[in-house]
């Protein structure tokens, strides 16, 4: 089994929108609407902006996962952080090195842009315990939690 990670390109947008919909349906966000056009526009921005990264994991040449994030300054100063918008590996490819390789590539992007921190969360509700443990094995510190208060949901 050959696992590779590469930079996302325009040709990846449509297949990754499909994968994003799978992620949405599997997640706690499934109760909220999905907008293909909006997600497609997000993909176009992800492949075109220098402050944004978009990586695709492939297993034996098949798209298996993705990670997207952006460089953002802290609200209180000029130092940069790399924040993750999404990180997803399709269920049939979990347990391969795809997820780990995506995170490592994400960290490399942050280091190349002199960020002070790389920030990732587990907000989808998809395997939060195992995902959190994986991030900790990769050197991330757990510093809190995500709390939600539904209004009209």
C-alpha positions as a Markdown table, in Angstrom:
| # | Residue | x | y | z |
|---|---|---|---|---|
| 1 | Unk | 0.0 | 0.0 | 0.0 |
| 2 | Unk | 1.5 | 3.3 | -1.1 |
| 3 | Unk | 0.4 | 6.4 | 0.8 |
| 4 | Unk | 1.4 | 9.8 | -0.6 |
| 5 | Unk | 0.5 | 13.4 | 0.3 |
| 6 | Unk | 0.6 | 16.2 | -2.2 |
| 7 | Unk | -0.6 | 19.8 | -2.6 |
| 8 | Unk | -4.2 | 20.1 | -3.7 |
| 9 | Unk | -4.8 | 21.5 | -7.1 |
| 10 | Unk | -7.9 | 22.7 | -9.0 |
| 11 | Unk | -8.7 | 19.3 | -10.3 |
| 12 | Unk | -9.1 | 18.1 | -6.7 |
| 13 | Unk | -11.8 | 20.5 | -5.8 |
| 14 | Unk | -14.8 | 18.5 | -7.1 |
| 15 | Unk | -13.7 | 15.2 | -5.7 |
| 16 | Unk | -12.9 | 16.8 | -2.4 |
| 17 | Unk | -16.3 | 18.5 | -2.2 |
| 18 | Unk | -17.7 | 15.0 | -2.5 |
| 19 | Unk | -15.4 | 13.8 | 0.3 |
| 20 | Unk | -16.3 | 16.9 | 2.3 |
| 21 | Unk | -20.0 | 15.9 | 2.0 |
| 22 | Unk | -19.1 | 12.5 | 3.3 |
| 23 | Unk | -17.4 | 14.1 | 6.3 |
| 24 | Unk | -20.3 | 16.4 | 6.9 |
| 25 | Unk | -22.8 | 13.5 | 6.9 |
| 26 | Unk | -20.6 | 11.5 | 9.3 |
| 27 | Unk | -20.2 | 14.4 | 11.7 |
| 28 | Unk | -22.1 | 16.3 | 14.3 |
| 29 | Unk | -22.7 | 18.9 | 11.6 |
| 30 | Unk | -25.0 | 16.6 | 9.6 |
| 31 | Unk | -28.0 | 18.4 | 11.1 |
| 32 | Unk | -27.0 | 21.6 | 9.3 |
| 33 | Unk | -27.4 | 22.3 | 5.6 |
| 34 | Unk | -24.8 | 21.5 | 3.0 |
| 35 | Unk | -24.1 | 23.9 | 0.1 |
| 36 | Unk | -22.0 | 22.5 | -2.8 |
| 37 | Unk | -21.5 | 25.9 | -4.3 |
| 38 | Unk | -20.1 | 27.4 | -1.1 |
| 39 | Unk | -17.8 | 24.5 | -0.5 |
| 40 | Unk | -16.6 | 24.6 | -4.1 |
| 41 | Unk | -15.8 | 28.3 | -3.6 |
| 42 | Unk | -13.9 | 27.4 | -0.4 |
| 43 | Unk | -11.9 | 24.9 | -2.4 |
| 44 | Unk | -11.1 | 27.5 | -5.1 |
| 45 | Unk | -9.8 | 29.8 | -2.4 |
| 46 | Unk | -7.8 | 27.0 | -0.8 |
| 47 | Unk | -5.8 | 26.2 | -4.0 |
| 48 | Unk | -5.3 | 29.9 | -4.9 |
| 49 | Unk | -4.2 | 31.7 | -1.7 |
| 50 | Unk | -0.6 | 31.8 | -0.4 |
| 51 | Unk | -1.9 | 32.0 | 3.2 |
| 52 | Unk | -3.9 | 28.8 | 2.8 |
| 53 | Unk | -2.8 | 25.2 | 2.5 |
| 54 | Unk | -4.7 | 22.3 | 1.0 |
| 55 | Unk | -3.2 | 18.8 | 1.0 |
| 56 | Unk | -4.6 | 15.6 | -0.4 |
| 57 | Unk | -3.6 | 12.1 | 0.8 |
| 58 | Unk | -3.7 | 9.3 | -1.7 |
| 59 | Unk | -3.6 | 5.6 | -1.1 |
| 60 | Unk | -2.5 | 3.6 | -4.1 |
| 61 | Unk | -3.5 | 6.6 | -6.3 |
| 62 | Unk | -7.0 | 7.0 | -4.8 |
| 63 | Unk | -7.9 | 10.2 | -2.9 |
| 64 | Unk | -8.3 | 9.1 | 0.7 |
| 65 | Unk | -8.2 | 12.3 | 2.8 |
| 66 | Unk | -7.5 | 16.0 | 3.0 |
| 67 | Unk | -6.4 | 18.8 | 5.3 |
| 68 | Unk | -7.1 | 22.5 | 4.8 |
| 69 | Unk | -5.9 | 25.4 | 6.9 |
| 70 | Unk | -4.8 | 29.0 | 6.9 |
| 71 | Unk | -2.2 | 31.3 | 8.4 |
| 72 | Unk | -3.8 | 33.8 | 10.7 |
| 73 | Unk | -2.4 | 36.3 | 13.1 |
| 74 | Unk | -3.5 | 36.2 | 16.7 |
| 75 | Unk | -6.0 | 38.8 | 17.5 |
| 76 | Unk | -3.7 | 40.4 | 20.1 |
| 77 | Unk | -0.5 | 40.6 | 18.1 |
| 78 | Unk | 1.3 | 40.0 | 14.9 |
| 79 | Unk | 2.6 | 36.5 | 15.4 |
| 80 | Unk | 1.1 | 33.9 | 13.1 |
| 81 | Unk | -0.6 | 30.6 | 13.8 |
| 82 | Unk | -1.7 | 27.9 | 11.4 |
| 83 | Unk | -5.3 | 27.0 | 12.0 |
| 84 | Unk | -7.0 | 23.9 | 10.6 |
| 85 | Unk | -10.3 | 24.3 | 8.8 |
| 86 | Unk | -10.8 | 20.6 | 8.3 |
| 87 | Unk | -8.9 | 17.3 | 8.4 |
| 88 | Unk | -10.6 | 14.2 | 7.2 |
| 89 | Unk | -9.7 | 10.6 | 6.2 |
| 90 | Unk | -12.4 | 8.5 | 4.6 |
| 91 | Unk | -13.4 | 5.6 | 6.9 |
| 92 | Unk | -12.0 | 2.9 | 4.6 |
| 93 | Unk | -8.5 | 4.5 | 4.8 |
| 94 | Unk | -8.4 | 5.1 | 8.6 |
| 95 | Unk | -5.6 | 3.0 | 10.1 |
| 96 | Unk | -3.3 | 3.8 | 7.1 |
| 97 | Unk | -0.6 | 6.5 | 7.5 |
| 98 | Unk | -2.8 | 8.9 | 5.5 |
| 99 | Unk | -4.0 | 10.9 | 8.5 |
| 100 | Unk | -0.5 | 11.1 | 10.1 |
| 101 | Unk | 1.1 | 12.2 | 6.8 |
| 102 | Unk | -1.5 | 14.9 | 6.3 |
| 103 | Unk | -0.8 | 16.3 | 9.8 |
| 104 | Unk | 3.0 | 16.2 | 9.3 |
| 105 | Unk | 2.7 | 18.0 | 5.9 |
| 106 | Unk | 0.4 | 20.6 | 7.6 |
| 107 | Unk | 3.1 | 21.1 | 10.3 |
| 108 | Unk | 5.7 | 21.5 | 7.6 |
| 109 | Unk | 3.6 | 24.3 | 6.0 |
| 110 | Unk | 3.4 | 26.1 | 9.3 |
| 111 | Unk | 7.1 | 25.8 | 10.0 |
| 112 | Unk | 7.9 | 27.1 | 6.5 |
| 113 | Unk | 5.8 | 30.2 | 7.3 |
| 114 | Unk | 7.4 | 30.8 | 10.7 |
| 115 | Unk | 4.2 | 30.3 | 12.7 |
| 116 | Unk | 4.4 | 30.2 | 16.5 |
| 117 | Unk | 1.8 | 27.4 | 16.7 |
| 118 | Unk | -0.1 | 24.9 | 14.7 |
| 119 | Unk | -3.6 | 24.5 | 16.0 |
| 120 | Unk | -5.9 | 21.6 | 15.3 |
| 121 | Unk | -9.2 | 20.5 | 16.9 |
| 122 | Unk | -11.6 | 17.6 | 16.9 |
| 123 | Unk | -14.9 | 19.4 | 16.4 |
| 124 | Unk | -16.7 | 16.9 | 14.1 |
| 125 | Unk | -17.4 | 14.3 | 16.7 |
| 126 | Unk | -15.8 | 11.7 | 14.5 |
| 127 | Unk | -13.6 | 9.4 | 16.7 |
| 128 | Unk | -12.6 | 12.2 | 19.1 |
| 129 | Unk | -10.7 | 10.0 | 21.5 |
| 130 | Unk | -8.6 | 8.2 | 19.0 |
| 131 | Unk | -8.0 | 11.4 | 17.0 |
| 132 | Unk | -7.0 | 13.3 | 20.1 |
| 133 | Unk | -4.6 | 10.5 | 21.1 |
| 134 | Unk | -3.1 | 10.6 | 17.6 |
| 135 | Unk | -2.6 | 14.3 | 17.8 |
| 136 | Unk | -0.9 | 14.0 | 21.2 |
| 137 | Unk | 1.4 | 11.3 | 19.8 |
| 138 | Unk | 2.4 | 13.7 | 17.1 |
| 139 | Unk | 3.3 | 16.3 | 19.7 |
| 140 | Unk | 0.1 | 18.4 | 20.1 |
| 141 | Unk | -1.0 | 19.4 | 23.6 |
| 142 | Unk | -4.6 | 19.3 | 24.6 |
| 143 | Unk | -5.5 | 22.6 | 26.2 |
| 144 | Unk | -9.2 | 22.6 | 26.5 |
| 145 | Unk | -12.4 | 21.5 | 24.9 |
| 146 | Unk | -15.2 | 22.5 | 22.6 |
| 147 | Unk | -18.5 | 23.4 | 24.1 |
| 148 | Unk | -21.6 | 24.1 | 22.1 |
| 149 | Unk | -24.9 | 25.6 | 22.9 |
| 150 | Unk | -27.6 | 24.9 | 20.3 |
| 151 | Unk | -30.0 | 27.7 | 19.4 |
| 152 | Unk | -32.8 | 26.7 | 17.1 |
| 153 | Unk | -31.0 | 23.6 | 15.9 |
